[in-house]
Amino acid sequence: MMQLTRKTFVATLAVAVLIGVALGAFAGGRPDPAPMAAAPEAPILPVQMPLPGTNTFARVADAIKPAVININTVSKGAGGPLGGRTPFEEFFGEEFYKRFFGDTPERIPQRSLGSGVIVDPSGIALTNAHVVEKATEIEVVTTDGSKHKAKLVGLDRKTDLAVLKLDDGKGQFKYARLGDSEKLQVGDWVIAVGSPFGLHATVTAGIISAKARNIGQGPFDDFLQTDAAINPGNSGGPLVNMQGEVVGINTAIVAGGSGIGFAIPSNMARKIYTELQTKGRVTRGWLGVSIQPLTPELARSFNAKDTKGVLVSDVVPDSPAAKAGLKPGDILLEFEGKKMEGPSDLQRAVGMAQPGQEAKTKIWREQAERTVDITIGEAPDEREAQQRPSRATPSALGLEVRPITPDIARQLNLKSTEGVIVARVEEGSAAAESGVQRGDVIREINRQRVRSMADYERLTKDVKDGDRLTVLLQRGPMSLYVAFTVTRS
């Protein structure tokens, strides 16, 4: 480090004083400068950031914590490969045990931990279905340490939501309000509260990272994504905005992904919990259509403006869609004023609609927009169907097809023998690239019905390189369109 001598320091100080006096005299002889214009204030960002004197993280946490519960469950039955088996059974095996003792050994009770939030003063609480669905006993602990017995009112696996009732509804509890998740914006501050790894009343903060996330859990995926830390044990706990309202129920994390969590939006949770509490089951809307994404090739085939929309590939007879006049080849653009950009948008919107409700639907048909009123039906049980491949006779376009005999129709559970069945798809052909598969039934080519081999041959014999084909297929219980440009080798 550099050091100054005494003489140098004194000389430097004297020079500084002289310069200061001279500058002061010069300034004193001049008039005061005009005041500077005030700088414009920065606009307030539309982010619910906690500001001094308003809702800070601490205030929101203090307000919500009394409504957050720790859920302890006990279940009997096999868990994983080692789950719930006695040490004796684990060592010798179940068959050995049964041979000497006659019965399957009683499983060791399994305990699990989760979170939840009370949304009604009578003790109605929300949590995840996966937290409580196998539970034989449910015990709830509030932040003051008191313990309560809880009963499962109902659950919905498709949205992973469950409703509990504490102390048979005889108590009075602190509760949280459900907010409006539609009003959330990406970037809004939120906090998550729960019991990660059994650490009760843990509060973490972050923002809404994204909305309407589809994470492959089911047709009604519509998750809020947040970077507020969510860990095992947080499941079922609330995601809360800066007004202290519950805007989501924490439900999932990305394995190995640091800081990526997902929550069920409060608007969806409100509908599910209301129906479970009042009816004991969830009713979902139903149109009765098979749908698929609108690819660029299909958009061109149907002369659509762009690829935004949902293509109807089949309409169930006597369904709400059929009664409203929807047809295969229609493109659904809007449902109740909401734009439909893909199949998941329509699935969520219809599923959340109330059966009996009339929905205005905007469609694209024959190069024009139309509006159709559809009375929503109630979704029937899902059905499974099987498909089996078959032998072949040569045909064109990289496909080998054959007629549908009564025996093939019976095997494939087809209602008629109309169409031709794809027996082989040439690898690398345009048809293969578009998604045509062995076992598909061809129903239409370029919007013309294919009832027999003769129809198929008539519609394909003159195709040449560069021709575009739009083909309607039936695959098991589904119908779907594919479009491709012919490229003969």
C-alpha positions as CSV (number, residue, x, y, z in Angstrom):
1,M,0.0,0.0,0.0
2,M,1.3,3.5,-0.9
3,Q,2.0,6.0,2.1
4,L,2.4,9.8,2.1
5,T,5.2,11.8,4.0
6,R,4.2,14.6,6.4
7,K,5.7,17.4,4.2
8,T,3.9,16.1,1.1
9,F,0.6,15.9,2.9
10,V,0.8,19.5,4.2
11,A,1.7,20.9,0.8
12,T,-1.1,19.1,-0.9
13,L,-3.7,20.2,1.7
14,A,-2.6,23.9,1.2
15,V,-3.1,23.7,-2.5
16,A,-6.5,22.2,-2.1
17,V,-7.7,25.0,0.2
18,L,-6.5,27.7,-2.2
19,I,-8.3,26.1,-5.1
20,G,-11.5,25.8,-3.0
21,V,-11.5,29.5,-2.0
22,A,-11.0,30.6,-5.6
23,L,-13.9,28.5,-6.9
24,G,-16.1,29.7,-4.1
25,A,-15.4,33.4,-5.0
26,F,-16.1,32.7,-8.7
27,A,-19.4,31.0,-8.0
28,G,-20.5,33.7,-5.5
29,G,-20.4,36.3,-8.3
30,R,-22.8,34.4,-10.6
31,P,-26.7,34.1,-10.3
32,D,-28.2,30.9,-9.1
33,P,-28.8,28.4,-12.0
34,A,-32.4,27.7,-13.1
35,P,-33.9,24.7,-11.3
36,M,-33.7,21.5,-13.4
37,A,-37.0,20.0,-14.7
38,A,-38.2,17.0,-12.6
39,A,-37.4,13.7,-14.2
40,P,-40.5,11.8,-15.3
41,E,-41.5,9.0,-13.0
42,A,-41.1,5.5,-14.3
43,P,-44.4,3.7,-15.0
44,I,-45.6,1.2,-12.4
45,L,-45.0,-2.3,-13.8
46,P,-48.1,-4.6,-13.8
47,V,-46.3,-6.9,-11.4
48,Q,-47.7,-7.4,-7.9
49,M,-44.4,-6.6,-6.3
50,P,-44.5,-6.3,-2.5
51,L,-43.9,-2.6,-1.8
52,P,-43.2,-0.9,1.6
53,G,-46.3,-0.3,3.6
54,T,-48.4,-2.6,1.4
55,N,-48.6,-6.4,1.2
56,T,-45.1,-7.6,1.9
57,F,-44.2,-11.3,1.7
58,A,-44.2,-11.4,5.5
59,R,-47.8,-10.0,5.7
60,V,-49.1,-12.4,3.1
61,A,-47.4,-15.4,4.8
62,D,-48.9,-14.4,8.2
63,A,-52.3,-14.1,6.6
64,I,-52.2,-17.5,4.8
65,K,-50.4,-19.8,7.2
66,P,-53.3,-20.4,9.7
67,A,-55.3,-21.9,6.8
68,V,-52.5,-24.2,5.6
69,I,-52.5,-27.7,6.9
70,N,-50.1,-30.6,7.2
71,I,-51.6,-33.9,6.1
72,N,-50.5,-37.2,7.5
73,T,-52.0,-40.3,5.9
74,V,-51.8,-44.0,6.8
75,S,-52.6,-46.6,4.2
76,K,-52.4,-50.4,4.1
77,G,-51.4,-52.3,1.0
78,A,-48.4,-52.8,-1.2
79,G,-46.5,-49.7,-2.1
80,G,-43.5,-50.1,-4.4
81,P,-41.4,-53.2,-4.8
82,L,-40.7,-53.2,-1.1
83,G,-43.6,-51.1,0.0
84,G,-45.6,-52.4,2.9
85,R,-44.1,-55.9,3.1
86,T,-43.1,-57.4,6.4
87,P,-39.4,-58.2,7.0
88,F,-40.3,-61.9,7.1
89,E,-42.0,-61.7,3.8
90,E,-39.2,-59.6,2.3
91,F,-36.7,-62.2,3.3
92,F,-38.5,-65.5,2.4
93,G,-41.0,-64.2,-0.2
94,E,-44.8,-64.1,-0.2
95,E,-45.3,-67.6,-1.6
96,F,-43.2,-69.1,1.3
97,Y,-45.3,-67.2,3.8
98,K,-48.6,-68.3,2.3
99,R,-47.5,-72.0,2.2
100,F,-46.7,-72.0,6.0
101,F,-49.3,-69.5,7.3
102,G,-52.1,-69.8,4.9
103,D,-52.9,-66.1,4.2
104,T,-51.2,-63.2,2.7
105,P,-49.4,-61.4,5.5
106,E,-50.9,-58.1,6.7
107,R,-49.1,-55.2,5.1
108,I,-47.1,-52.8,7.2
109,P,-49.0,-49.5,7.4
110,Q,-47.5,-46.9,5.1
111,R,-47.3,-43.3,6.1
112,S,-47.1,-40.3,3.8
113,L,-46.9,-36.6,4.1
114,G,-48.5,-33.8,2.2
115,S,-50.1,-30.3,2.5
116,G,-53.5,-28.7,2.0
117,V,-55.4,-25.5,2.5
118,I,-58.7,-24.8,4.3
119,V,-61.1,-22.9,2.0
120,D,-64.2,-22.8,4.1
121,P,-64.6,-22.0,7.9
122,S,-66.5,-25.3,8.4
123,G,-63.2,-27.2,7.7
124,I,-63.4,-27.9,4.0
125,A,-59.9,-28.3,2.7
126,L,-58.3,-28.9,-0.7
127,T,-55.3,-31.0,-1.5
128,N,-54.0,-33.3,-4.2
129,A,-55.7,-36.6,-5.0
130,H,-52.4,-38.4,-5.0
131,V,-51.8,-37.4,-1.4
132,V,-54.9,-39.0,0.0
133,E,-56.4,-41.5,-2.5
134,K,-55.0,-44.6,-0.9
135,A,-55.3,-43.4,2.7
136,T,-57.2,-45.4,5.3
137,E,-56.6,-42.7,7.9
138,I,-56.1,-39.0,7.4
139,E,-54.9,-36.7,10.2
140,V,-54.5,-33.0,9.7
141,V,-52.3,-30.7,11.8
142,T,-52.8,-26.9,11.7
143,T,-50.1,-24.4,12.3
144,D,-51.0,-24.0,16.0
145,G,-50.2,-27.7,16.5
146,S,-53.7,-29.0,16.9
147,K,-54.6,-32.3,15.3
148,H,-57.9,-33.1,13.5
149,K,-59.4,-36.2,11.9
150,A,-60.3,-35.7,8.2
151,K,-62.7,-37.5,5.9
152,L,-62.3,-37.7,2.2
153,V,-65.3,-36.0,0.5
154,G,-64.2,-36.9,-3.0
155,L,-61.4,-36.8,-5.5
156,D,-60.8,-36.3,-9.2
157,R,-57.8,-38.1,-10.6
158,K,-57.9,-36.3,-13.9
159,T,-57.1,-33.0,-12.3
160,D,-55.3,-34.4,-9.2
161,L,-57.6,-32.6,-6.8
162,A,-59.2,-33.9,-3.6
163,V,-61.6,-32.4,-1.0
164,L,-61.4,-33.1,2.7
165,K,-63.7,-32.4,5.6
166,L,-62.2,-31.8,9.0
167,D,-63.9,-32.9,12.2
168,D,-67.0,-33.8,10.3
169,G,-67.6,-30.1,9.7
170,K,-68.4,-29.4,13.3
171,G,-65.4,-27.0,14.0
172,Q,-64.6,-23.5,13.0
173,F,-61.3,-22.9,11.2
174,K,-59.2,-20.1,9.8
175,Y,-59.6,-20.3,6.0
176,A,-58.2,-18.7,2.8
177,R,-60.1,-17.3,-0.1
178,L,-59.9,-18.7,-3.6
179,G,-58.8,-16.0,-6.1
180,D,-59.3,-15.6,-9.8
181,S,-56.4,-17.4,-11.6
182,E,-57.4,-15.9,-14.9
183,K,-56.3,-12.5,-13.7
184,L,-52.7,-13.8,-13.1
185,Q,-50.0,-12.5,-15.4
186,V,-46.6,-14.0,-16.1
187,G,-44.2,-12.2,-13.8
188,D,-46.7,-11.7,-10.9
189,W,-45.3,-12.5,-7.4
190,V,-46.6,-15.5,-5.6
191,I,-45.7,-17.5,-2.5
192,A,-46.0,-21.3,-1.9
193,V,-46.7,-22.6,1.6
194,G,-46.6,-26.2,2.7
195,S,-44.5,-28.9,4.5
196,P,-41.6,-29.8,2.2
197,F,-39.7,-32.8,3.6
198,G,-42.0,-32.5,6.7
199,L,-40.8,-29.0,7.5
200,H,-44.2,-27.5,8.6
201,A,-45.3,-24.0,7.5
202,T,-42.4,-23.4,5.0
203,V,-42.8,-20.3,2.9
204,T,-41.1,-19.8,-0.4
205,A,-41.5,-17.0,-2.9
206,G,-41.2,-16.6,-6.7
207,I,-43.2,-15.5,-9.7
208,I,-45.6,-17.0,-12.2
209,S,-43.3,-18.3,-14.8
210,A,-46.0,-19.4,-17.3
211,K,-49.6,-20.2,-17.7
212,A,-51.7,-23.0,-19.3
213,R,-48.8,-25.5,-19.2
214,N,-49.4,-29.0,-20.6
215,I,-47.1,-31.4,-18.8
216,G,-48.6,-34.7,-20.2
217,Q,-50.7,-35.6,-17.1
218,G,-54.0,-35.7,-19.0
219,P,-56.4,-34.0,-21.4
220,F,-57.2,-31.2,-18.8
221,D,-53.7,-30.1,-18.2
222,D,-53.8,-26.3,-17.6
223,F,-51.1,-25.8,-15.0
224,L,-49.6,-22.6,-13.6
225,Q,-45.8,-22.8,-13.7
226,T,-43.8,-21.1,-10.9
227,D,-40.3,-20.8,-9.7
228,A,-41.3,-20.6,-6.1
229,A,-39.6,-23.6,-4.5
230,I,-41.9,-26.6,-4.4
231,N,-40.5,-29.9,-3.0
232,P,-41.9,-33.3,-1.9
233,G,-44.4,-32.6,0.9
234,N,-45.5,-29.3,-0.7
235,S,-48.1,-31.3,-2.7
236,G,-51.6,-29.9,-2.1
237,G,-50.4,-26.7,-0.5
238,P,-51.5,-23.3,-1.8
239,L,-49.9,-21.0,-4.3
240,V,-50.9,-17.5,-3.1
241,N,-50.9,-14.0,-4.7
242,M,-49.9,-10.8,-3.0
243,Q,-53.5,-10.2,-2.0
244,G,-53.4,-13.3,0.1
245,E,-55.7,-15.3,-2.2
246,V,-55.2,-18.9,-3.2
247,V,-54.6,-18.9,-7.0
248,G,-53.3,-22.5,-7.3
249,I,-52.9,-25.8,-5.6
250,N,-49.3,-27.0,-5.8
251,T,-49.2,-30.4,-7.5
252,A,-46.0,-31.3,-9.4
253,I,-42.3,-30.6,-9.9
254,V,-40.0,-31.4,-12.7
255,A,-37.7,-34.3,-11.8
256,G,-34.2,-32.9,-11.8
257,G,-35.4,-29.5,-12.7
258,S,-34.3,-26.8,-10.3
259,G,-37.0,-24.3,-9.5
260,I,-39.8,-25.6,-11.8
261,G,-43.1,-26.3,-10.1
262,F,-46.7,-26.6,-11.3
263,A,-50.0,-25.8,-9.6
264,I,-53.7,-26.4,-10.5
265,P,-55.3,-23.0,-11.3
266,S,-57.8,-21.9,-8.6
267,N,-60.6,-21.5,-11.2
268,M,-60.3,-25.1,-12.1
269,A,-60.0,-26.1,-8.4
270,R,-63.2,-24.1,-7.5
271,K,-65.3,-25.9,-10.1
272,I,-64.0,-29.4,-9.1
273,Y,-64.3,-28.8,-5.4
274,T,-67.8,-27.4,-5.7
275,E,-69.0,-30.4,-7.7
276,L,-67.3,-32.9,-5.4
277,Q,-68.9,-31.3,-2.4
278,T,-72.4,-30.9,-3.8
279,K,-72.7,-34.0,-6.1
280,G,-69.9,-36.3,-4.9
281,R,-68.6,-36.5,-8.5
282,V,-67.3,-34.3,-11.3
283,T,-69.4,-33.8,-14.5
284,R,-67.6,-32.7,-17.6
285,G,-68.8,-31.3,-20.9
286,W,-68.8,-33.3,-24.1
287,L,-69.2,-32.4,-27.8
288,G,-68.9,-35.8,-29.4
289,V,-66.1,-35.1,-31.9
290,S,-62.7,-36.6,-32.7
291,I,-60.2,-33.8,-33.2
292,Q,-56.6,-33.4,-34.3
293,P,-54.1,-30.6,-34.8
294,L,-54.2,-28.5,-37.9
295,T,-50.9,-29.0,-39.6
296,P,-49.6,-26.7,-42.4
297,E,-50.4,-29.4,-45.0
298,L,-54.0,-29.8,-43.6
299,A,-54.5,-26.1,-43.4
300,R,-53.6,-25.8,-47.1
301,S,-55.9,-28.7,-47.9
302,F,-58.9,-27.0,-46.3
303,N,-58.0,-23.6,-47.5
304,A,-57.7,-22.3,-44.0
305,K,-56.2,-18.9,-43.2
306,D,-53.5,-20.4,-40.9
307,T,-52.8,-23.4,-38.6
308,K,-54.6,-21.9,-35.6
309,G,-57.7,-24.0,-34.9
310,V,-58.8,-27.6,-34.3
311,L,-59.7,-30.0,-37.1
312,V,-62.8,-32.2,-36.6
313,S,-62.0,-35.6,-38.0
314,D,-65.2,-37.4,-36.9
315,V,-68.6,-36.6,-35.4
316,V,-70.4,-39.1,-33.1
317,P,-73.9,-39.8,-34.3
318,D,-76.6,-38.2,-32.1
319,S,-74.0,-36.3,-30.1
320,P,-74.2,-32.6,-29.2
321,A,-71.9,-31.8,-32.1
322,A,-74.0,-33.8,-34.6
323,K,-77.2,-32.2,-33.4
324,A,-75.6,-28.8,-33.9
325,G,-74.6,-29.6,-37.5
326,L,-70.8,-30.0,-37.1
327,K,-69.2,-32.1,-39.8
328,P,-65.8,-33.8,-40.4
329,G,-63.5,-31.3,-41.9
330,D,-64.9,-28.4,-39.9
331,I,-62.2,-26.3,-38.2
332,L,-63.1,-25.0,-34.7
333,L,-61.7,-21.5,-34.3
334,E,-63.3,-20.2,-31.1
335,F,-65.3,-21.7,-28.3
336,E,-67.3,-19.3,-26.1
337,G,-65.2,-16.4,-27.2
338,K,-61.9,-18.2,-26.5
339,K,-59.5,-18.9,-29.4
340,M,-58.8,-22.5,-30.0
341,E,-55.2,-22.9,-31.1
342,G,-54.8,-26.6,-30.6
343,P,-56.7,-29.7,-29.4
344,S,-55.8,-29.2,-25.7
345,D,-57.4,-25.8,-25.7
346,L,-60.7,-27.4,-26.9
347,Q,-60.5,-30.3,-24.5
348,R,-60.0,-28.0,-21.5
349,A,-62.7,-25.6,-22.6
350,V,-65.3,-28.3,-23.2
351,G,-64.4,-30.3,-20.2
352,M,-64.8,-27.3,-17.9
353,A,-68.2,-26.4,-19.5
354,Q,-71.4,-27.3,-17.7
355,P,-73.5,-29.9,-19.3
356,G,-76.7,-28.3,-20.7
357,Q,-74.9,-25.0,-21.3
358,E,-75.2,-23.5,-24.8
359,A,-71.9,-22.6,-26.3
360,K,-71.3,-20.3,-29.3
361,T,-68.6,-21.9,-31.5
362,K,-66.9,-20.3,-34.4
363,I,-65.9,-22.7,-37.2
364,W,-64.2,-22.5,-40.6
365,R,-66.1,-24.4,-43.3
366,E,-65.9,-24.1,-47.1
367,Q,-63.6,-21.1,-47.0
368,A,-65.9,-19.1,-44.7
369,E,-66.4,-18.5,-41.0
370,R,-69.7,-19.6,-39.4
371,T,-71.1,-19.5,-35.9
372,V,-72.8,-22.6,-34.5
373,D,-74.7,-22.9,-31.2
374,I,-73.9,-26.2,-29.4
375,T,-75.7,-27.5,-26.3
376,I,-73.0,-29.2,-24.3
377,G,-73.6,-32.8,-23.3
378,E,-72.2,-34.8,-20.3
379,A,-69.1,-36.8,-21.1
380,P,-69.8,-40.5,-21.3
381,D,-67.3,-43.1,-20.0
382,E,-64.3,-43.6,-22.1
383,R,-64.2,-46.8,-24.1
384,E,-61.3,-48.8,-25.4
385,A,-61.0,-50.4,-28.8
386,Q,-58.6,-52.6,-30.4
387,Q,-57.2,-52.7,-33.9
388,R,-55.5,-55.5,-35.7
389,P,-53.3,-55.5,-38.9
390,S,-54.1,-57.6,-41.9
391,R,-52.7,-59.1,-45.1
392,A,-52.3,-57.1,-48.3
393,T,-52.8,-56.7,-52.0
394,P,-50.7,-54.1,-53.9
395,S,-51.9,-50.5,-54.3
396,A,-50.4,-47.1,-55.0
397,L,-48.9,-44.2,-53.1
398,G,-46.5,-46.4,-51.0
399,L,-49.5,-48.1,-49.5
400,E,-50.8,-51.7,-49.8
401,V,-54.5,-51.9,-49.1
402,R,-57.2,-54.6,-49.2
403,P,-61.0,-54.8,-49.0
404,I,-62.7,-54.9,-45.6
405,T,-64.4,-58.3,-45.3
406,P,-67.1,-59.0,-42.7
407,D,-64.6,-61.0,-40.8
408,I,-62.1,-58.1,-40.7
409,A,-64.9,-55.7,-39.8
410,R,-65.8,-58.0,-36.9
411,Q,-62.2,-58.3,-35.7
412,L,-61.7,-54.5,-35.8
413,N,-65.2,-53.8,-34.3
414,L,-66.2,-51.8,-37.4
415,K,-69.8,-50.9,-38.0
416,S,-69.6,-51.6,-41.7
417,T,-67.4,-53.0,-44.4
418,E,-67.0,-49.6,-46.1
419,G,-63.5,-48.4,-46.9
420,V,-60.2,-50.1,-47.5
421,I,-57.7,-51.2,-44.9
422,V,-54.0,-50.3,-45.0
423,A,-52.0,-53.6,-44.9
424,R,-48.5,-52.1,-45.4
425,V,-46.9,-48.7,-45.5
426,E,-43.8,-48.2,-47.6
427,E,-41.0,-46.9,-45.4
428,G,-40.0,-43.3,-46.4
429,S,-43.1,-42.7,-48.5
430,A,-45.1,-39.5,-48.3
431,A,-48.0,-41.5,-46.7
432,A,-45.7,-42.9,-44.0
433,E,-44.2,-39.4,-43.3
434,S,-47.8,-38.0,-42.8
435,G,-48.6,-40.7,-40.2
436,V,-50.5,-43.4,-42.1
437,Q,-50.1,-46.7,-40.2
438,R,-50.8,-50.3,-40.9
439,G,-54.3,-51.2,-39.8
440,D,-55.8,-47.8,-40.6
441,V,-59.0,-47.7,-42.5
442,I,-59.2,-45.2,-45.4
443,R,-62.7,-43.6,-45.4
444,E,-62.1,-40.5,-47.7
445,I,-59.6,-39.2,-50.2
446,N,-59.9,-35.5,-51.0
447,R,-63.3,-35.3,-49.4
448,Q,-64.7,-38.1,-51.5
449,R,-66.0,-41.3,-49.9
450,V,-64.1,-44.5,-50.2
451,R,-66.6,-47.4,-49.9
452,S,-64.6,-50.1,-51.8
453,M,-61.4,-51.0,-53.5
454,A,-63.0,-49.7,-56.7
455,D,-63.4,-46.2,-55.1
456,Y,-59.9,-46.2,-53.8
457,E,-58.4,-47.2,-57.2
458,R,-60.5,-44.6,-59.0
459,L,-59.4,-41.8,-56.7
460,T,-55.7,-42.7,-56.8
461,K,-55.0,-44.0,-60.2
462,D,-54.3,-40.6,-61.8
463,V,-52.3,-39.0,-59.0
464,K,-48.9,-37.6,-60.0
465,D,-45.9,-36.0,-58.4
466,G,-46.9,-32.8,-56.6
467,D,-50.5,-33.6,-56.1
468,R,-51.8,-33.0,-52.6
469,L,-54.0,-35.6,-51.0
470,T,-56.2,-35.2,-47.9
471,V,-57.1,-38.6,-46.5
472,L,-59.6,-39.4,-43.7
473,L,-58.5,-42.4,-41.7
474,Q,-60.2,-44.4,-39.0
475,R,-57.8,-45.7,-36.4
476,G,-59.5,-47.8,-33.7
477,P,-62.3,-45.6,-32.3
478,M,-60.8,-42.4,-33.7
479,S,-61.0,-40.7,-37.0
480,L,-58.2,-38.4,-38.2
481,Y,-57.2,-36.5,-41.3
482,V,-53.7,-36.7,-42.8
483,A,-52.4,-34.6,-45.7
484,F,-49.4,-35.2,-47.9
485,T,-47.9,-34.3,-51.2
486,V,-47.4,-37.2,-53.6
487,T,-43.7,-38.0,-54.5
488,R,-43.3,-41.0,-56.6
489,S,-39.9,-42.6,-56.8
